[in-house]
Amino acid sequence: MALEMDFSRLDGQDALDIAIVIEDEAQVAYEHLADWVAGDGNTEAAEFFKRMAVREKRHKEEITARRAELFGDSPPRYDDAAPWEAEVPDYEALGRKVSLEEAFNVAMGAETRAHDFYAGALEYIEEPKIAELFDWLRKAELEHQRMLTEEMEQHLG
């Protein structure tokens, strides 16, 4: 499921508000993946997904801090009432049971979509502090993809 967005219509505050929700969704998604693979006895992979959830939480905290610095306590214009699903697994495609390989593939797809969100937003962000943050996040999503690849190779061969 690809994220369709016209970034030219967003200002910096909009982009930050959406990014906060995206990272929150990512944290929850990794927590779900951890629970699913732990249920099959894959405790090492579950621990990896839990660590990834913590990383996503840190991203949300970084974005929230930058938003407060730039926009104070102005109310969000985008919130979790509408899921952005940049880093959310396609739960319908997963079904009730997920294999370890499917869990890693789902996570990789989510990280790819998150990278694409930050890369796409960067083309239109004019505020230097937001552009710097989004560039860092774009690179972090690439690092997450690298980490997932390494972890997949370790568990799946």
Helices and strands as residue ranges (DSSP letters): G 7-9, H 12-39, H 43-71, H 91-94, H 100-122, H 128-156
